[in-house]
């Protein structure tokens, strides 16, 4: 069992590595380090005491790459301002009616993959393992699901 002091040490390690990757962007480094620690918490049985540094470095690097793969309209812009895109509002107990309707219109298999990756924060690989699906199937369902949501929400906002 890992105690709080050890988690702090591991977080510090992840943060300093992320800080190097982000070239000193402290907030981004903190976000990446937290995501890496969450991945470590989710899969404790896969990580031995002697391999945790390698695991953290791998996850931090992947999260950093994922950040740069996001389109500019999704991630924070370099000068610190956010784009004008409005995220769906979350009401108590769920999503707004438009988002819920768009999700409900989606096939259940697609919805499960989309929710797992976009809402629950699992990676595509973790989602594939959770649902016992090939990785390509998960990638395809998430991609098509995002486009489905976009189309449905654009229809709603056009009216």
N, C-alpha and C positions, 0 to 999 in steps of 0.2 A: 504494500500500500504506500502510495506516495503522499508525503505530508505537504502542508502548505508552503513550508520553506523551500522544498524541492521544486514545487510548481513555480514558485517565484524565480528560482534559479533558471529553470527551463524557459520561462517567459522572457527573462532578461537576455538569455542566449538568442532566442528567436528574434527579439526586438533589435538587438545589435546587428544581427545578420541582415534583417530587413532594412535597417537604417543604412547599411552599406549599399544594398541594392537600390534603394530609393534615392540615393545621393543626398541624404540628410533631411528628407521630408518626414518629420517626426510623426505627424498624424497618420499618414499613410503607413508608415512602418509599424505603428501601434496597431492599426486595423489588421494588417497582415499577420503580425505576431499573435494577435488574439484568435484569428481564424486558424492559425497553425496549432495553437494550444487546444482549441476545440476539437480539431481533427485527432489530436493525440488522446484527448479524453474519450472520444467516441470509440477508439480502437485500441484500448490498452493491452489486449491480449496479443496483438501483433508486434508489440514493441518490447524488446528486452532492454534491461538496464544499460547494457553496453552499446546498444544501437540507437538510443534516443536522439543523440546529436545528429546522426546521419538522417534519421527520419525527419527531424525538425527542419534541417537544412533543405531537404527535398520538398517538403510541404511549403515552406516559406518561399522557395524559388518558384514553385508552381503557382502559388497565389499571386506573386508579383507578376509573373507572365500573364496570368488570367486578367489582372488589372490592366495591363497594357494592350491586351487583345480586345477589351471592351471598346465600343465606339465612343468617340468624344462626347456624344450627346448623353451618354449614360454615366460616364465617370466624371469626377471633378475636373474642371478645366485647370490648366497650369497656373493661371493667375489667381486661383482661389475661389472664383465664382462658380456657382452651379448653373447648369443649363435651365432653360425655362420649362422643360418637360415636367408635368405634374404627375406624381405617382398616384395611384388609386388610393382614395381615403379608406382607412380601416375603421369600421364602426365596432362597437363592443360586440364580441362574439363572432366576428367574421369580416367580410369585405362588403363594400357598398353593393347596391343592387345590380348595377351595371356589370361589375366585375364578376359577381356571383352568377349572373345570367350567362356571361361569356364562358365561365368555367363549366357551368352545367350543360352548355351546348356542345361541349367537347366530348369525344368518346372517353369512356372511363379509363382505358389503358393509357391513353395519352395524358389525361388529367393526373393520374397517379405519378407518372414520370415528371411532368411539369411541376407539380406540387413538391415532390421530393427534392428536385434540384433547385428550383427558384424560391420556394418558401421554407422548406426544412433545412436547406443549406448543404445537402449531401452532394458530393461530386458525382459526375456521370458514372464513374466506375463503381462507386459505392451504391448508387441507385441500381445499376445493372446487377450487382451482387444481391441486393435486398430483394429484388423481384425475380431473380434467377433468369435474367434476359441477357442476350448478347449486347455488348457495348454499343455496337452500331445501331441496334434497335432503339436503345435509350437515346442516343444522340439524335436519331431521326425523329423520334416522338417529341423530344423537347424542342427541336427546331421547328417542326410543324405546329406544335402547340403554341409557341411564341407568336408565330405568324397568325394563327387562328385567333388568339387573344387580341392581337393588334387590329386585325380586320373587324372583329366584333365590336371592339371599343371605339374604333373610328366610325363605324356605322351608327353607334349610339350617340356619339358626339356630333355627328353630321346632322342629326335630326333636331 
